[in-house]
């Protein structure tokens, strides 16, 4: 049995722009379907928002996104709040992790994805990988980019 998982991001009106940006970073085919394409009257405010969107690339990269309808909260970067050592800490519940085979390959992705991003950890060699970095992109999604390492290798 083969199992795959694809990250599905939720936006509040930015899904189309985010998917177009991710296609410019990772390449591949972009599919975007608006609520109006599924029968919502075209004159309603959300008719042009994305009900289904996906970028798929030959490299194996795939990501999905849509615009959450109506007044539902955006969940692009859900957080969890915990108390540790008397302090309240807020952490994101997930990151999108992307791995590549070489430092050069991942560095090129990093350079494109970092445009307009907040860098959390600059891309470069780390203790566990020849290349690693973390950033939050212009759409509020936090990404980890790293060079794949063979366990024990």
ChimeraX attribute file (.defattr): number of C-alpha atoms within 10 A of each C-alpha:
attribute: neighborCount
match mode: 1-to-1
recipient: residues
	/A:1	2
	/A:2	3
	/A:3	4
	/A:4	4
	/A:5	7
	/A:6	12
	/A:7	14
	/A:8	15
	/A:9	22
	/A:10	22
	/A:11	22
	/A:12	19
	/A:13	17
	/A:14	16
	/A:15	26
	/A:16	25
	/A:17	11
	/A:18	21
	/A:19	22
	/A:20	18
	/A:21	18
	/A:22	20
	/A:23	20
	/A:24	15
	/A:25	17
	/A:26	20
	/A:27	16
	/A:28	18
	/A:29	13
	/A:30	19
	/A:31	14
	/A:32	19
	/A:33	16
	/A:34	20
	/A:35	20
	/A:36	18
	/A:37	15
	/A:38	10
	/A:39	9
	/A:40	14
	/A:41	13
	/A:42	13
	/A:43	9
	/A:44	10
	/A:45	11
	/A:46	20
	/A:47	18
	/A:48	19
	/A:49	23
	/A:50	25
	/A:51	21
	/A:52	17
	/A:53	22
	/A:54	25
	/A:55	22
	/A:56	19
	/A:57	14
	/A:58	10
	/A:59	10
	/A:60	8
	/A:61	15
	/A:62	20
	/A:63	19
	/A:64	19
	/A:65	23
	/A:66	26
	/A:67	26
	/A:68	22
	/A:69	18
	/A:70	9
	/A:71	7
	/A:72	9
	/A:73	11
	/A:74	15
	/A:75	15
	/A:76	21
	/A:77	18
	/A:78	13
	/A:79	13
	/A:80	10
	/A:81	11
	/A:82	11
	/A:83	9
	/A:84	8
	/A:85	6
	/A:86	7
	/A:87	8
	/A:88	9
	/A:89	12
	/A:90	12
	/A:91	11
	/A:92	13
	/A:93	10
	/A:94	15
	/A:95	15
	/A:96	16
	/A:97	12
	/A:98	15
	/A:99	17
	/A:100	17
	/A:101	12
	/A:102	14
	/A:103	19
	/A:104	13
	/A:105	14
	/A:106	22
	/A:107	20
	/A:108	12
	/A:109	16
	/A:110	23
	/A:111	11
	/A:112	15
	/A:113	21
	/A:114	19
	/A:115	13
	/A:116	11
	/A:117	16
	/A:118	15
	/A:119	16
	/A:120	13
	/A:121	12
	/A:122	14
	/A:123	22
	/A:124	16
	/A:125	14
	/A:126	12
	/A:127	7
	/A:128	11
	/A:129	14
	/A:130	17
	/A:131	24
	/A:132	23
	/A:133	20
	/A:134	21
	/A:135	22
	/A:136	21
	/A:137	17
	/A:138	15
	/A:139	16
	/A:140	15
	/A:141	20
	/A:142	21
	/A:143	21
	/A:144	18
	/A:145	22
	/A:146	28
	/A:147	24
	/A:148	18
	/A:149	15
	/A:150	7
	/A:151	5
	/A:152	4
	/A:153	4
